[in-house]
Amino acid sequence: MCRNIRPLHNFEPEATSQEVHDAALQYVRKVSGMNKPSQANLEVFERAVAEIAHTTEHLLAELVTAAPPKDREEEREKARARNAKRFPQSTAQTAAS
């Protein structure tokens, strides 16, 4: 899975339309292999992003869970800790900057 696509389900507050759009955009970029489509492909690229975002919003609205909602900041901190463990030099360089 693309590392830039983040889980969006079961957060408080719920995922915004912008977050869903950003995830759809990353997905389409990954699948198509294009970061920025040519003029010839722009319409189909944007349509794919819109359709995937729409479907994702329906998915998130219909998913159910008994787990308590996750806290976004807490999840960010967990991700930072995982990254610091995985990439100790890059986090040390970032902290020094």
C-alpha positions as CSV (number, residue, x, y, z in Angstrom):
1,M,0.0,0.0,0.0
2,C,1.2,3.5,-0.7
3,R,2.8,5.0,2.5
4,N,1.1,8.4,1.9
5,I,-2.4,6.9,2.2
6,R,-3.4,7.0,5.8
7,P,-6.2,5.0,7.5
8,L,-9.3,7.2,7.7
9,H,-11.8,5.0,9.5
10,N,-12.8,5.3,13.2
11,F,-11.2,8.7,14.0
12,E,-12.7,11.5,16.1
13,P,-13.4,13.8,14.5
14,E,-14.3,11.9,11.3
15,A,-12.2,12.2,8.2
16,T,-12.8,15.3,6.2
17,S,-13.7,15.4,2.5
18,Q,-10.2,16.9,1.9
19,E,-8.5,13.9,3.6
20,V,-10.7,11.5,1.5
21,H,-9.8,13.4,-1.7
22,D,-6.1,13.4,-0.8
23,A,-6.2,9.6,-0.2
24,A,-8.0,9.1,-3.5
25,L,-5.5,11.3,-5.3
26,Q,-2.6,9.3,-3.9
27,Y,-4.2,6.1,-4.9
28,V,-4.8,7.3,-8.5
29,R,-1.2,8.6,-8.8
30,K,0.1,5.2,-7.6
31,V,-2.0,3.1,-9.8
32,S,-1.6,5.3,-12.9
33,G,2.1,5.9,-12.4
34,M,1.5,9.6,-13.0
35,N,2.1,12.3,-10.5
36,K,0.7,15.0,-12.8
37,P,-1.2,13.7,-15.8
38,S,-0.9,15.2,-19.3
39,Q,-3.6,17.3,-20.7
40,A,-4.8,14.3,-22.7
41,N,-5.3,12.3,-19.5
42,L,-6.3,15.1,-17.1
43,E,-10.1,14.6,-17.4
44,V,-10.0,10.8,-16.9
45,F,-7.5,11.2,-14.0
46,E,-9.7,13.8,-12.2
47,R,-12.8,11.7,-12.8
48,A,-11.1,8.7,-11.2
49,V,-10.1,10.7,-8.2
50,A,-13.6,12.0,-7.8
51,E,-15.2,8.5,-8.1
52,I,-12.8,6.9,-5.7
53,A,-13.3,9.7,-3.2
54,H,-17.0,9.4,-3.5
55,T,-16.9,5.6,-3.0
56,T,-14.5,6.0,-0.1
57,E,-16.9,8.4,1.7
58,H,-19.7,5.9,1.3
59,L,-17.4,3.1,2.7
60,L,-16.4,5.2,5.7
61,A,-20.0,6.1,6.4
62,E,-21.2,2.5,6.4
63,L,-18.3,0.8,8.3
64,V,-19.2,-0.2,11.8
65,T,-16.9,-0.9,14.8
66,A,-17.2,-1.5,18.5
67,A,-13.7,-0.1,19.0
68,P,-13.5,3.4,20.5
69,P,-12.5,6.2,18.1
70,K,-8.8,6.8,17.7
71,D,-7.2,10.1,18.5
72,R,-5.4,11.7,15.5
73,E,-2.5,13.2,17.5
74,E,-1.9,10.0,19.4
75,E,-1.8,8.1,16.1
76,R,0.7,10.7,14.7
77,E,2.9,10.2,17.7
78,K,2.9,6.4,17.3
79,A,3.8,6.8,13.6
80,R,6.7,9.2,14.5
81,A,8.0,6.7,17.1
82,R,7.8,3.9,14.5
83,N,9.7,6.1,12.0
84,A,12.3,7.0,14.5
85,K,12.9,3.3,15.2
86,R,13.0,2.4,11.5
87,F,15.0,5.4,10.3
88,P,17.1,6.6,13.2
89,Q,19.5,8.8,11.1
90,S,16.8,10.7,9.2
91,T,14.9,11.6,12.4
92,A,18.2,12.7,14.0
93,Q,18.9,14.9,11.0
94,T,15.4,16.4,11.1
95,A,15.6,17.1,14.8
96,A,19.0,18.9,14.3
97,S,17.5,21.1,11.5
